[in-house]
Amino acid sequence: MTETAAHLKQLGVGVDVIETKRTIDYSRYDLLHFFNIIRPADILVHIERSQKPFVISPILVDYSEYDKLHRKGLAGKLFKWLPPAGIEYVKTIYRAARRKDVLASN
């Protein structure tokens, strides 16, 4: 993401890197570019609010190797036996049960 921004700046394109959880003044932009689609709700809210054209670079960071090899506690023991999709499923259920899974569009 930062490399893409740097190269666009070299071409003379104005670029800001902003986390999806921040408030954005959409009027300053002609186009939105989103990275990582693991949590689509985080970007859908901005697509709807901005009414701007957008592109998505579906770069996905796979944390399952970390979860399998370095995660501690009960989760670490469980994740050693699950496939990557299973790990993400368990994490999503855990966040929902703990009410830590915030839907950005709400």
Protein Blocks (a to p, Z undefined) as FASTA:
>chain_A
ZZmmmmmmmnopacddddfkbccdfklpcbdcdehjkbmmlmmmmmmmnopacdddfbdc
dfklmmmmmpgcjllmmmmmpcfklmmmmmmmmmmmnopaccfkZZ
